[in-house]
């Protein structure tokens, strides 16, 4: 499926009263998921230890 076809299908599954804001939010979430999956496929991940180190700096 093309990106356009996926977006059309996504919009068609939404309620009839979906607003433009609702549609934009769905597109945003879908884009972020796609980026994350692509990064995962490319091996661009963090180990548990790296995550804990980064979080410890924020939570201290």
mmCIF file as gemmi writes it, N, C-alpha and C atoms, coordinates in Angstrom:
data_model
loop_
_atom_site.group_PDB
_atom_site.id
_atom_site.type_symbol
_atom_site.label_atom_id
_atom_site.label_alt_id
_atom_site.label_comp_id
_atom_site.label_asym_id
_atom_site.label_entity_id
_atom_site.label_seq_id
_atom_site.pdbx_PDB_ins_code
_atom_site.Cartn_x
_atom_site.Cartn_y
_atom_site.Cartn_z
_atom_site.occupancy
_atom_site.B_iso_or_equiv
_atom_site.pdbx_formal_charge
_atom_site.auth_seq_id
_atom_site.auth_asym_id
_atom_site.pdbx_PDB_model_num
ATOM 1 N N . UNK Axp A 1 ? 0.833 -1.195 0 1 0 ? 1 A 1
ATOM 2 C CA . UNK Axp A 1 ? 0 0 0 1 0 ? 1 A 1
ATOM 3 C C . UNK Axp A 1 ? 0.868 1.245 0 1 0 ? 1 A 1
ATOM 4 N N . UNK Axp A 2 ? 0.429 2.238 -0.707 1 0 ? 2 A 1
ATOM 5 C CA . UNK Axp A 2 ? 1.155 3.503 -0.706 1 0 ? 2 A 1
ATOM 6 C C . UNK Axp A 2 ? 0.808 4.288 0.561 1 0 ? 2 A 1
ATOM 7 N N . UNK Axp A 3 ? 1.606 5.271 0.847 1 0 ? 3 A 1
ATOM 8 C CA . UNK Axp A 3 ? 1.335 6.131 2.002 1 0 ? 3 A 1
ATOM 9 C C . UNK Axp A 3 ? -0.034 6.774 1.871 1 0 ? 3 A 1
ATOM 10 N N . UNK Axp A 4 ? -0.342 7.244 0.688 1 0 ? 4 A 1
ATOM 11 C CA . UNK Axp A 4 ? -1.641 7.89 0.45 1 0 ? 4 A 1
ATOM 12 C C . UNK Axp A 4 ? -2.782 6.918 0.738 1 0 ? 4 A 1
ATOM 13 N N . UNK Axp A 5 ? -2.648 5.693 0.284 1 0 ? 5 A 1
ATOM 14 C CA . UNK Axp A 5 ? -3.69 4.696 0.524 1 0 ? 5 A 1
ATOM 15 C C . UNK Axp A 5 ? -3.84 4.387 2.01 1 0 ? 5 A 1
ATOM 16 N N . UNK Axp A 6 ? -2.706 4.306 2.718 1 0 ? 6 A 1
ATOM 17 C CA . UNK Axp A 6 ? -2.749 4.062 4.165 1 0 ? 6 A 1
ATOM 18 C C . UNK Axp A 6 ? -3.453 5.197 4.904 1 0 ? 6 A 1
ATOM 19 N N . UNK Axp A 7 ? -3.178 6.437 4.499 1 0 ? 7 A 1
ATOM 20 C CA . UNK Axp A 7 ? -3.797 7.596 5.148 1 0 ? 7 A 1
ATOM 21 C C . UNK Axp A 7 ? -5.296 7.613 4.868 1 0 ? 7 A 1
ATOM 22 N N . UNK Axp A 8 ? -5.678 7.343 3.645 1 0 ? 8 A 1
ATOM 23 C CA . UNK Axp A 8 ? -7.102 7.311 3.298 1 0 ? 8 A 1
ATOM 24 C C . UNK Axp A 8 ? -7.807 6.244 4.123 1 0 ? 8 A 1
ATOM 25 N N . UNK Axp A 9 ? -7.209 5.064 4.234 1 0 ? 9 A 1
ATOM 26 C CA . UNK Axp A 9 ? -7.801 3.987 5.02 1 0 ? 9 A 1
ATOM 27 C C . UNK Axp A 9 ? -7.92 4.39 6.487 1 0 ? 9 A 1
ATOM 28 N N . UNK Axp A 10 ? -6.882 5.028 7.025 1 0 ? 10 A 1
ATOM 29 C CA . UNK Axp A 10 ? -6.905 5.476 8.411 1 0 ? 10 A 1
ATOM 30 C C . UNK Axp A 10 ? -8.047 6.464 8.641 1 0 ? 10 A 1
ATOM 31 N N . UNK Axp A 11 ? -8.205 7.407 7.74 1 0 ? 11 A 1
ATOM 32 C CA . UNK Axp A 11 ? -9.262 8.414 7.874 1 0 ? 11 A 1
ATOM 33 C C . UNK Axp A 11 ? -10.63 7.764 7.762 1 0 ? 11 A 1
ATOM 34 N N . UNK Axp A 12 ? -10.785 6.812 6.875 1 0 ? 12 A 1
ATOM 35 C CA . UNK Axp A 12 ? -12.074 6.144 6.71 1 0 ? 12 A 1
ATOM 36 C C . UNK Axp A 12 ? -12.475 5.355 7.951 1 0 ? 12 A 1
ATOM 37 N N . UNK Axp A 13 ? -11.504 4.889 8.732 1 0 ? 13 A 1
ATOM 38 C CA . UNK Axp A 13 ? -11.805 4.153 9.966 1 0 ? 13 A 1
ATOM 39 C C . UNK Axp A 13 ? -12.204 5.081 11.109 1 0 ? 13 A 1
ATOM 40 N N . UNK Axp A 14 ? -11.948 6.369 10.96 1 0 ? 14 A 1
ATOM 41 C CA . UNK Axp A 14 ? -12.261 7.32 12.02 1 0 ? 14 A 1
ATOM 42 C C . UNK Axp A 14 ? -13.762 7.62 12.03 1 0 ? 14 A 1
ATOM 43 N N . UNK Axp A 15 ? -14.279 8.075 13.18 1 0 ? 15 A 1
ATOM 44 C CA . UNK Axp A 15 ? -15.703 8.418 13.259 1 0 ? 15 A 1
ATOM 45 C C . UNK Axp A 15 ? -16.069 9.533 12.27 1 0 ? 15 A 1
ATOM 46 N N . UNK Axp A 16 ? -17.305 9.552 11.869 1 0 ? 16 A 1
ATOM 47 C CA . UNK Axp A 16 ? -17.77 10.558 10.909 1 0 ? 16 A 1
ATOM 48 C C . UNK Axp A 16 ? -17.616 11.98 11.426 1 0 ? 16 A 1
ATOM 49 N N . UNK Axp A 17 ? -17.65 12.149 12.745 1 0 ? 17 A 1
ATOM 50 C CA . UNK Axp A 17 ? -17.545 13.5 13.304 1 0 ? 17 A 1
ATOM 51 C C . UNK Axp A 17 ? -16.102 13.875 13.654 1 0 ? 17 A 1
ATOM 52 N N . UNK Axp A 18 ? -15.127 13.122 13.151 1 0 ? 18 A 1
ATOM 53 C CA . UNK Axp A 18 ? -13.719 13.432 13.419 1 0 ? 18 A 1
ATOM 54 C C . UNK Axp A 18 ? -13.387 14.824 12.887 1 0 ? 18 A 1
ATOM 55 N N . UNK Axp A 19 ? -12.675 15.564 13.694 1 0 ? 19 A 1
ATOM 56 C CA . UNK Axp A 19 ? -12.286 16.916 13.303 1 0 ? 19 A 1
ATOM 57 C C . UNK Axp A 19 ? -10.94 16.883 12.588 1 0 ? 19 A 1
ATOM 58 N N . UNK Axp A 20 ? -10.593 18.01 12.01 1 0 ? 20 A 1
ATOM 59 C CA . UNK Axp A 20 ? -9.279 18.127 11.381 1 0 ? 20 A 1
ATOM 60 C C . UNK Axp A 20 ? -8.182 17.925 12.429 1 0 ? 20 A 1
ATOM 61 N N . UNK Axp A 21 ? -8.419 18.404 13.624 1 0 ? 21 A 1
ATOM 62 C CA . UNK Axp A 21 ? -7.463 18.212 14.716 1 0 ? 21 A 1
ATOM 63 C C . UNK Axp A 21 ? -7.303 16.732 15.028 1 0 ? 21 A 1
ATOM 64 N N . UNK Axp A 22 ? -8.405 15.987 15.055 1 0 ? 22 A 1
ATOM 65 C CA . UNK Axp A 22 ? -8.343 14.535 15.289 1 0 ? 22 A 1
ATOM 66 C C . UNK Axp A 22 ? -7.519 13.851 14.204 1 0 ? 22 A 1
ATOM 67 N N . UNK Axp A 23 ? -7.751 14.222 12.97 1 0 ? 23 A 1
ATOM 68 C CA . UNK Axp A 23 ? -7.038 13.622 11.842 1 0 ? 23 A 1
ATOM 69 C C . UNK Axp A 23 ? -5.552 13.944 11.911 1 0 ? 23 A 1
ATOM 70 N N . UNK Axp A 24 ? -5.229 15.199 12.213 1 0 ? 24 A 1
ATOM 71 C CA . UNK Axp A 24 ? -3.826 15.602 12.312 1 0 ? 24 A 1
ATOM 72 C C . UNK Axp A 24 ? -3.134 14.854 13.456 1 0 ? 24 A 1
ATOM 73 N N . UNK Axp A 25 ? -3.833 14.649 14.573 1 0 ? 25 A 1
ATOM 74 C CA . UNK Axp A 25 ? -3.251 13.923 15.7 1 0 ? 25 A 1
ATOM 75 C C . UNK Axp A 25 ? -2.956 12.483 15.302 1 0 ? 25 A 1
ATOM 76 N N . UNK Axp A 26 ? -3.868 11.848 14.594 1 0 ? 26 A 1
ATOM 77 C CA . UNK Axp A 26 ? -3.652 10.472 14.134 1 0 ? 26 A 1
ATOM 78 C C . UNK Axp A 26 ? -2.458 10.398 13.178 1 0 ? 26 A 1
ATOM 79 N N . UNK Axp A 27 ? -2.363 11.367 12.271 1 0 ? 27 A 1
ATOM 80 C CA . UNK Axp A 27 ? -1.241 11.397 11.338 1 0 ? 27 A 1
ATOM 81 C C . UNK Axp A 27 ? 0.081 11.574 12.078 1 0 ? 27 A 1
ATOM 82 N N . UNK Axp A 28 ? 0.09 12.436 13.085 1 0 ? 28 A 1
ATOM 83 C CA . UNK Axp A 28 ? 1.293 12.685 13.87 1 0 ? 28 A 1
ATOM 84 C C . UNK Axp A 28 ? 1.746 11.408 14.573 1 0 ? 28 A 1
ATOM 85 N N . UNK Axp A 29 ? 0.799 10.739 15.224 1 0 ? 29 A 1
ATOM 86 C CA . UNK Axp A 29 ? 1.137 9.504 15.939 1 0 ? 29 A 1
ATOM 87 C C . UNK Axp A 29 ? 1.645 8.458 14.954 1 0 ? 29 A 1
ATOM 88 N N . UNK Axp A 30 ? 0.968 8.316 13.82 1 0 ? 30 A 1
ATOM 89 C CA . UNK Axp A 30 ? 1.384 7.329 12.814 1 0 ? 30 A 1
ATOM 90 C C . UNK Axp A 30 ? 2.794 7.625 12.312 1 0 ? 30 A 1
ATOM 91 N N . UNK Axp A 31 ? 3.1 8.891 12.079 1 0 ? 31 A 1
ATOM 92 C CA . UNK Axp A 31 ? 4.425 9.273 11.595 1 0 ? 31 A 1
ATOM 93 C C . UNK Axp A 31 ? 5.491 8.941 12.623 1 0 ? 31 A 1
ATOM 94 N N . UNK Axp A 32 ? 5.209 9.217 13.901 1 0 ? 32 A 1
ATOM 95 C CA . UNK Axp A 32 ? 6.172 8.927 14.958 1 0 ? 32 A 1
ATOM 96 C C . UNK Axp A 32 ? 6.4 7.421 15.086 1 0 ? 32 A 1
ATOM 97 N N . UNK Axp A 33 ? 5.337 6.637 14.969 1 0 ? 33 A 1
ATOM 98 C CA . UNK Axp A 33 ? 5.473 5.18 15.023 1 0 ? 33 A 1
ATOM 99 C C . UNK Axp A 33 ? 6.315 4.69 13.851 1 0 ? 33 A 1
ATOM 100 N N . UNK Axp A 34 ? 6.045 5.213 12.659 1 0 ? 34 A 1
ATOM 101 C CA . UNK Axp A 34 ? 6.817 4.803 11.48 1 0 ? 34 A 1
ATOM 102 C C . UNK Axp A 34 ? 8.3 5.127 11.634 1 0 ? 34 A 1
ATOM 103 N N . UNK Axp A 35 ? 8.607 6.301 12.165 1 0 ? 35 A 1
ATOM 104 C CA . UNK Axp A 35 ? 10.008 6.679 12.395 1 0 ? 35 A 1
ATOM 105 C C . UNK Axp A 35 ? 10.648 5.723 13.397 1 0 ? 35 A 1
ATOM 106 N N . UNK Axp A 36 ? 9.942 5.417 14.469 1 0 ? 36 A 1
ATOM 107 C CA . UNK Axp A 36 ? 10.472 4.508 15.48 1 0 ? 36 A 1
ATOM 108 C C . UNK Axp A 36 ? 10.724 3.111 14.927 1 0 ? 36 A 1
ATOM 109 N N . UNK Axp A 37 ? 9.801 2.615 14.12 1 0 ? 37 A 1
ATOM 110 C CA . UNK Axp A 37 ? 9.984 1.297 13.518 1 0 ? 37 A 1
ATOM 111 C C . UNK Axp A 37 ? 11.167 1.284 12.553 1 0 ? 37 A 1
ATOM 112 N N . UNK Axp A 38 ? 11.323 2.375 11.808 1 0 ? 38 A 1
ATOM 113 C CA . UNK Axp A 38 ? 12.463 2.476 10.885 1 0 ? 38 A 1
ATOM 114 C C . UNK Axp A 38 ? 13.772 2.488 11.669 1 0 ? 38 A 1
ATOM 115 N N . UNK Axp A 39 ? 13.808 3.23 12.777 1 0 ? 39 A 1
ATOM 116 C CA . UNK Axp A 39 ? 15.006 3.262 13.61 1 0 ? 39 A 1
ATOM 117 C C . UNK Axp A 39 ? 15.297 1.887 14.193 1 0 ? 39 A 1
ATOM 118 N N . UNK Axp A 40 ? 14.27 1.18 14.585 1 0 ? 40 A 1
ATOM 119 C CA . UNK Axp A 40 ? 14.446 -0.169 15.108 1 0 ? 40 A 1
ATOM 120 C C . UNK Axp A 40 ? 15.042 -1.083 14.046 1 0 ? 40 A 1
ATOM 121 N N . UNK Axp A 41 ? 14.509 -1.008 12.825 1 0 ? 41 A 1
ATOM 122 C CA . UNK Axp A 41 ? 15.031 -1.817 11.717 1 0 ? 41 A 1
ATOM 123 C C . UNK Axp A 41 ? 16.493 -1.496 11.422 1 0 ? 41 A 1
ATOM 124 N N . UNK Axp A 42 ? 16.89 -0.236 11.629 1 0 ? 42 A 1
ATOM 125 C CA . UNK Axp A 42 ? 18.257 0.201 11.354 1 0 ? 42 A 1
ATOM 126 C C . UNK Axp A 42 ? 19.188 -0.039 12.545 1 0 ? 42 A 1
ATOM 127 N N . UNK Axp A 43 ? 18.659 -0.613 13.609 1 0 ? 43 A 1
ATOM 128 C CA . UNK Axp A 43 ? 19.482 -0.901 14.785 1 0 ? 43 A 1
ATOM 129 C C . UNK Axp A 43 ? 19.787 0.321 15.624 1 0 ? 43 A 1
ATOM 130 N N . UNK Axp A 44 ? 19.039 1.376 15.438 1 0 ? 44 A 1
ATOM 131 C CA . UNK Axp A 44 ? 19.264 2.61 16.203 1 0 ? 44 A 1
ATOM 132 C C . UNK Axp A 44 ? 18.459 2.55 17.502 1 0 ? 44 A 1
ATOM 133 N N . UNK Axp A 45 ? 18.925 1.709 18.411 1 0 ? 45 A 1
ATOM 134 C CA . UNK Axp A 45 ? 18.243 1.526 19.686 1 0 ? 45 A 1
ATOM 135 C C . UNK Axp A 45 ? 19.206 1.795 20.829 1 0 ? 45 A 1
ATOM 136 N N . UNK Axp A 46 ? 18.656 1.873 22.02 1 0 ? 46 A 1
ATOM 137 C CA . UNK Axp A 46 ? 19.461 2.068 23.225 1 0 ? 46 A 1
ATOM 138 C C . UNK Axp A 46 ? 19.35 0.827 24.101 1 0 ? 46 A 1
ATOM 139 N N . UNK Axp A 47 ? 20.417 0.501 24.787 1 0 ? 47 A 1
ATOM 140 C CA . UNK Axp A 47 ? 20.379 -0.602 25.74 1 0 ? 47 A 1
ATOM 141 C C . UNK Axp A 47 ? 19.632 -0.133 26.992 1 0 ? 47 A 1
ATOM 142 N N . UNK Axp A 48 ? 19.247 -1.093 27.809 1 0 ? 48 A 1
ATOM 143 C CA . UNK Axp A 48 ? 18.583 -0.772 29.067 1 0 ? 48 A 1
ATOM 144 C C . UNK Axp A 48 ? 19.46 0.14 29.919 1 0 ? 48 A 1
ATOM 145 N N . UNK Axp A 49 ? 20.75 -0.135 29.934 1 0 ? 49 A 1
ATOM 146 C CA . UNK Axp A 49 ? 21.675 0.664 30.736 1 0 ? 49 A 1
ATOM 147 C C . UNK Axp A 49 ? 21.731 2.108 30.236 1 0 ? 49 A 1
ATOM 148 N N . UNK Axp A 50 ? 21.766 2.291 28.91 1 0 ? 50 A 1
ATOM 149 C CA . UNK Axp A 50 ? 21.799 3.645 28.342 1 0 ? 50 A 1
ATOM 150 C C . UNK Axp A 50 ? 20.528 4.418 28.69 1 0 ? 50 A 1
ATOM 151 N N . UNK Axp A 51 ? 19.407 3.738 28.649 1 0 ? 51 A 1
ATOM 152 C CA . UNK Axp A 51 ? 18.138 4.384 28.997 1 0 ? 51 A 1
ATOM 153 C C . UNK Axp A 51 ? 18.157 4.795 30.466 1 0 ? 51 A 1
ATOM 154 N N . UNK Axp A 52 ? 18.607 3.9 31.321 1 0 ? 52 A 1
ATOM 155 C CA . UNK Axp A 52 ? 18.669 4.211 32.751 1 0 ? 52 A 1
ATOM 156 C C . UNK Axp A 52 ? 19.601 5.388 33.027 1 0 ? 52 A 1
ATOM 157 N N . UNK Axp A 53 ? 20.73 5.459 32.331 1 0 ? 53 A 1
ATOM 158 C CA . UNK Axp A 53 ? 21.661 6.57 32.509 1 0 ? 53 A 1
ATOM 159 C C . UNK Axp A 53 ? 21.022 7.881 32.088 1 0 ? 53 A 1
ATOM 160 N N . UNK Axp A 54 ? 20.354 7.887 30.949 1 0 ? 54 A 1
ATOM 161 C CA . UNK Axp A 54 ? 19.707 9.116 30.474 1 0 ? 54 A 1
ATOM 162 C C . UNK Axp A 54 ? 18.591 9.539 31.417 1 0 ? 54 A 1
ATOM 163 N N . UNK Axp A 55 ? 17.792 8.597 31.869 1 0 ? 55 A 1
ATOM 164 C CA . UNK Axp A 55 ? 16.707 8.929 32.772 1 0 ? 55 A 1
ATOM 165 C C . UNK Axp A 55 ? 17.206 9.421 34.109 1 0 ? 55 A 1
ATOM 166 N N . UNK Axp A 56 ? 18.305 8.849 34.578 1 0 ? 56 A 1
ATOM 167 C CA . UNK Axp A 56 ? 18.825 9.263 35.879 1 0 ? 56 A 1
ATOM 168 C C . UNK Axp A 56 ? 19.242 10.732 35.867 1 0 ? 56 A 1
ATOM 169 N N . UNK Axp A 57 ? 19.723 11.218 34.721 1 0 ? 57 A 1
ATOM 170 C CA . UNK Axp A 57 ? 20.082 12.63 34.622 1 0 ? 57 A 1
ATOM 171 C C . UNK Axp A 57 ? 18.85 13.52 34.685 1 0 ? 57 A 1
ATOM 172 N N . UNK Axp A 58 ? 17.743 13.061 34.138 1 0 ? 58 A 1
ATOM 173 C CA . UNK Axp A 58 ? 16.511 13.85 34.141 1 0 ? 58 A 1
ATOM 174 C C . UNK Axp A 58 ? 15.81 13.792 35.486 1 0 ? 58 A 1
ATOM 175 N N . UNK Axp A 59 ? 15.895 12.645 36.145 1 0 ? 59 A 1
ATOM 176 C CA . UNK Axp A 59 ? 15.135 12.427 37.378 1 0 ? 59 A 1
ATOM 177 C C . UNK Axp A 59 ? 15.898 12.808 38.636 1 0 ? 59 A 1
ATOM 178 N N . UNK Axp A 60 ? 17.163 13.199 38.498 1 0 ? 60 A 1
ATOM 179 C CA . UNK Axp A 60 ? 17.955 13.553 39.678 1 0 ? 60 A 1
ATOM 180 C C . UNK Axp A 60 ? 17.649 14.937 40.158 1 0 ? 60 A 1
